[in-house]
Amino acid sequence: MKMSLHRIDLPLKRTFTISRESMDCQHSLIVVLEHDGMFGFGEVTENAYYGHTLDAIETALYSAKPWLSRYIAEFPEAVWPDAEAALNERFALSALDMAAHDLWARRNGERLYETWGLSWRHIPTSSYTIGIDDIDTMVAKLQEMPGWDVYKIKLGTPNDIEIVTELRRHSDARFRVDANCAWTVSQTIENSQQMASLGVEFIEQPLPPTASDADRLEVYANSALPIIADENCQVESDVAKCHGLFHGVNVKICKCGGLTPAKRMLVRAKQLGMKTMVGCMVESSIGISGAAHLAPLLDYADLDGAVLLREEPATGVVIDRGQIQLPPGLGSGGGWKSSVLTPSPTTV
């Protein structure tokens, strides 16, 4: 089993702003596993908020060399507990686990979702994200991407209600809003009442992850809209902690440590009667393709990360006006265009 690591920059079409940061370019790492002439692909992005640099991610992945061959004969889910302990770096583990799942499915002649015993039915449409900006620019962003059934609006400004009100004038699509931890309890409850009348479907992570259970319970009990956890739902144990305080969870592959725990988190959330969602970072179609195969387990999808890029450097799952379209072929369907791979990748 060989592993190669490829760093790549992903420039965005427009500056992407949320309540805590802005970016014009995303730094990403592609993990490629190779065995007997077959390849599996995974991706993870650098993330300052969660404290994960590409240097730290690569260092953790280098340490996988002594046991990497386990992925030849063992299903990735069987390897995952030992990989988690060995790497001690969830972002690194997420890319390795995704690549291992992809390679396993390809070697076994299946699409990725088929290896999990899922059927490609009842697939939700993905939202398209509109980052924070002045109102005219946010309207322009919406108008640049017409025909989507769902738009996710990033909020956390002094004029959030005005933003949603103006966007509603230009679209009858479903809206979802994401405050990225920027609201207080009273703001959340008040905003929920006004936004419910504006056709907003739910509110994602309005309070900081450090908010007390009492504050989250007050929002949960009094919000006019469902509340979906993001920053409060990072690892498997968080699902149970969110039960009774959130109406649903947004699972992100990089934060939980890969497709293996992500699938378990979604199943557990469903067992608890919670709504399920998979989100993404700004990333290429490699990462989007891996995450998209979880779609049969979802109520909501937010998989537009590659759509935000100035130029798509990868192939794989296509999000066409929200419709999740699987490519032909096995595994996740993701792959890099050869012209963008680093000429001398790090190989272990």
C-alpha positions in Angstrom: 0.0 0.0 0.0 1.4 3.4 -1.0 0.2 6.8 0.1 1.0 10.1 -1.5 0.1 13.5 -0.2 -0.6 16.5 -2.4 -1.0 20.1 -1.3 -3.1 22.4 -3.4 -4.6 25.9 -3.2 -8.3 26.3 -4.1 -9.0 30.0 -5.1 -12.6 31.1 -4.6 -14.9 32.9 -7.1 -15.6 35.5 -4.5 -14.3 36.4 -1.0 -16.2 34.0 1.3 -17.1 35.5 4.7 -18.8 34.1 7.8 -19.2 35.7 11.2 -15.7 34.9 12.3 -13.5 35.0 9.2 -13.0 35.6 5.5 -11.1 33.7 2.9 -10.1 34.1 -0.8 -8.2 30.8 -1.1 -8.5 27.5 0.7 -5.4 25.4 1.4 -6.2 21.7 0.9 -4.4 18.3 1.2 -5.2 15.3 -1.0 -4.5 11.8 0.2 -4.1 9.2 -2.5 -3.8 5.5 -1.5 -2.6 3.0 -4.2 -2.6 -0.7 -4.3 -2.3 -3.1 -7.3 -2.8 -0.2 -9.7 -6.0 1.0 -8.1 -6.4 4.4 -6.3 -8.5 5.8 -3.5 -8.8 9.6 -2.9 -9.5 11.6 0.3 -9.3 15.3 1.1 -9.0 17.6 4.1 -8.6 21.3 4.3 -6.5 23.5 6.7 -8.7 25.1 9.3 -7.4 27.8 11.7 -10.6 27.9 13.8 -10.2 24.2 14.8 -6.4 24.5 14.9 -5.4 22.2 12.1 -2.5 23.1 9.8 -1.4 21.2 6.7 2.0 20.7 8.4 0.4 19.0 11.4 -1.9 16.9 9.2 1.0 15.7 7.1 3.1 14.9 10.1 0.3 12.8 11.5 -0.2 11.0 8.2 3.6 10.2 8.0 3.2 8.1 11.1 0.7 5.8 9.4 3.4 4.1 7.3 3.9 1.1 9.7 0.3 0.0 9.6 -1.0 1.4 6.3 -1.0 -2.1 4.8 -3.9 -3.1 7.1 -6.2 -1.3 4.6 -5.5 -4.0 2.0 -7.3 -6.8 3.8 -9.4 -5.0 6.4 -12.5 -2.9 5.9 -11.7 0.7 6.9 -14.3 0.7 9.7 -12.3 -2.1 11.3 -9.0 -0.2 11.1 -10.5 3.1 12.3 -10.2 2.7 16.1 -6.5 1.9 15.9 -6.0 4.6 13.3 -7.6 7.2 15.5 -5.3 6.2 18.4 -2.2 6.2 16.3 -2.8 9.5 14.5 -4.4 11.5 17.2 -5.3 14.1 14.6 -8.9 14.0 13.4 -8.5 16.1 10.3 -5.6 13.8 9.1 -7.7 10.7 10.0 -10.7 12.0 8.0 -8.8 12.2 4.7 -7.1 8.8 5.2 -10.4 7.2 6.2 -12.1 8.7 3.1 -9.3 7.5 0.8 -9.4 4.0 2.4 -13.2 3.7 1.9 -12.9 4.9 -1.7 -10.1 2.3 -2.5 -12.0 -0.5 -0.8 -15.1 0.1 -2.8 -13.2 0.3 -6.1 -11.3 -2.9 -5.3 -14.6 -4.6 -4.6 -16.4 -3.4 -7.7 -18.9 -1.2 -5.8 -19.9 2.4 -5.5 -19.1 3.7 -2.0 -22.7 3.9 -0.7 -23.2 0.3 -1.7 -20.4 -0.9 0.5 -22.4 0.5 3.4 -25.6 -1.3 2.4 -27.4 1.9 1.4 -29.6 2.5 -1.6 -29.6 5.7 -3.7 -33.1 6.8 -2.8 -34.7 9.8 -1.1 -31.7 12.0 -1.8 -32.1 15.5 -0.5 -31.0 18.5 -2.6 -28.0 20.5 -1.5 -28.1 24.2 -0.5 -26.0 26.9 -2.1 -24.2 29.1 0.4 -24.3 32.9 0.3 -21.5 34.4 2.4 -21.7 37.6 4.4 -21.3 40.8 2.5 -23.1 44.1 2.0 -26.8 43.5 1.1 -26.5 44.4 -2.6 -23.6 42.0 -3.0 -25.4 39.2 -1.3 -28.3 39.7 -3.6 -25.9 39.6 -6.6 -24.5 36.3 -5.3 -28.0 34.9 -5.2 -28.8 36.1 -8.7 -25.5 34.6 -10.0 -26.7 31.2 -9.0 -30.4 31.0 -10.0 -32.5 27.8 -10.0 -31.4 26.3 -6.6 -34.2 25.1 -4.4 -32.4 25.9 -1.2 -30.0 28.8 -0.3 -28.0 28.8 2.9 -27.4 32.4 4.2 -24.5 33.2 6.4 -25.4 35.7 9.1 -24.0 37.2 12.3 -24.2 40.9 11.4 -26.1 43.9 12.9 -28.6 43.7 10.0 -29.4 40.0 9.7 -33.2 40.5 9.4 -32.7 43.1 6.7 -30.5 40.7 4.8 -33.0 37.9 4.8 -35.9 40.3 4.0 -34.1 41.7 1.0 -33.0 38.3 -0.3 -36.6 37.0 0.0 -37.7 39.8 -2.4 -35.5 38.1 -5.0 -36.3 34.4 -4.5 -39.1 32.1 -3.5 -36.6 29.2 -2.7 -36.2 27.7 0.8 -33.8 29.6 3.0 -31.6 28.2 5.7 -29.5 30.5 7.9 -26.3 29.9 9.7 -25.1 32.4 12.4 -21.8 30.5 13.1 -22.1 31.1 16.9 -22.7 34.9 16.6 -26.1 35.3 18.3 -27.2 35.5 21.9 -30.2 33.6 23.3 -32.6 36.6 23.0 -31.4 37.4 19.4 -31.9 33.8 18.4 -35.5 33.6 19.7 -36.4 37.0 18.3 -34.8 36.4 15.0 -36.4 33.0 14.7 -39.9 34.5 14.9 -39.2 37.1 12.2 -37.4 34.6 10.0 -40.1 32.0 10.2 -42.4 34.5 8.4 -39.7 34.9 5.8 -39.7 31.3 4.7 -36.5 30.2 6.6 -36.4 26.5 7.2 -34.0 26.3 10.2 -31.2 28.1 12.0 -27.8 26.5 12.2 -25.6 27.0 15.3 -26.8 30.4 16.6 -25.0 30.2 20.0 -21.3 29.7 20.7 -20.3 26.1 21.5 -19.4 27.3 25.0 -23.0 28.4 25.7 -24.5 26.7 28.8 -27.0 23.9 28.5 -29.5 26.3 30.1 -29.1 28.8 27.3 -29.3 26.1 24.6 -32.4 24.6 26.3 -34.1 28.1 26.3 -33.4 28.5 22.6 -34.6 24.9 21.9 -37.8 25.4 23.8 -38.6 28.9 22.5 -37.3 29.1 18.9 -39.9 29.4 16.2 -37.6 27.4 14.0 -35.6 24.2 14.4 -32.0 24.6 15.6 -29.3 22.5 14.0 -25.9 21.9 15.8 -22.7 22.4 13.9 -19.8 23.6 16.1 -21.5 21.7 19.0 -21.4 18.4 17.1 -17.9 17.5 16.2 -17.4 13.9 17.3 -19.6 10.8 17.9 -20.2 11.5 21.6 -21.6 14.9 20.8 -24.7 13.5 19.1 -26.1 12.3 22.4 -25.1 15.6 24.1 -27.0 17.5 21.4 -30.2 15.4 21.9 -32.8 17.6 23.6 -30.9 20.8 23.0 -30.9 20.8 19.2 -33.4 19.5 16.7 -30.8 18.1 14.4 -27.0 17.8 13.8 -24.8 18.9 10.9 -22.0 16.3 10.6 -18.7 17.4 8.9 -16.3 14.6 7.8 -13.1 16.5 8.7 -14.2 17.3 12.2 -15.4 13.8 13.3 -12.5 11.9 11.8 -13.8 10.4 8.5 -16.7 8.7 6.8 -16.6 5.8 9.4 -17.7 8.0 12.4 -19.8 10.3 10.2 -22.0 7.4 9.2 -22.4 6.2 12.8 -23.3 9.7 13.9 -26.0 10.0 11.3 -27.5 6.6 12.2 -27.4 7.5 15.9 -29.1 10.9 15.3 -31.9 9.2 13.4 -32.3 6.7 16.3 -32.8 9.7 18.6 -35.4 11.3 16.3 -33.1 14.1 15.3 -32.8 15.6 11.8 -29.6 14.7 9.9 -27.4 16.9 7.8 -23.9 16.6 6.2 -22.0 19.9 5.6 -18.7 20.7 4.0 -15.8 23.1 4.0 -14.7 25.0 0.9 -13.1 22.0 -0.8 -12.8 20.2 -4.1 -15.0 17.5 -5.6 -12.7 14.9 -3.9 -14.1 15.8 -0.4 -17.5 16.5 -1.7 -17.7 13.1 -3.5 -16.8 11.2 -0.3 -19.4 13.0 1.7 -22.1 12.8 -0.9 -22.4 9.0 -0.6 -23.9 9.6 2.9 -26.8 11.3 1.2 -29.3 8.4 1.7 -29.0 9.0 5.5 -29.7 12.7 5.3 -32.7 15.0 5.8 -30.6 18.0 4.6 -27.4 18.4 2.6 -24.9 21.3 2.3 -22.4 20.1 -0.3 -21.7 23.1 -2.4 -18.0 23.6 -1.4 -16.6 22.9 -4.8 -19.3 25.1 -6.5 -17.7 28.1 -4.7 -14.3 27.6 -6.4 -13.1 29.8 -9.2 -12.0 26.7 -11.1 -12.8 23.0 -10.3 -9.5 21.1 -10.1 -11.1 17.7 -9.5 -13.7 15.4 -11.0 -16.4 13.5 -9.2 -19.9 14.2 -7.8 -21.6 17.2 -9.4 -23.9 19.4 -7.5 -26.2 20.8 -10.3 -28.5 23.5 -8.8 -28.7 21.4 -5.7 -29.1 18.0 -7.4 -26.5 15.5 -6.2 -25.4 13.7 -9.4 -23.1 10.7 -9.0 -20.5 10.2 -11.8 -20.1 6.8 -13.5 -17.6 4.5 -12.0 -16.8 2.9 -8.7 -15.9 4.1 -5.2 -16.7 7.7 -4.4 -16.2 8.7 -8.1 -13.7 11.4 -7.1 -10.4 12.0 -8.8 -7.9 14.8 -9.5 -7.1 16.3 -12.9 -3.5 15.3 -13.5 -2.5 18.9 -14.4 -3.1 20.1 -10.9 -1.3 17.4 -8.9 2.0 18.5 -7.4 4.9 17.1 -9.6 6.7 15.6 -6.6 4.2 14.5 -4.0 5.3 13.2 -0.6 5.0 9.4 -0.8 5.2 7.0 2.1 
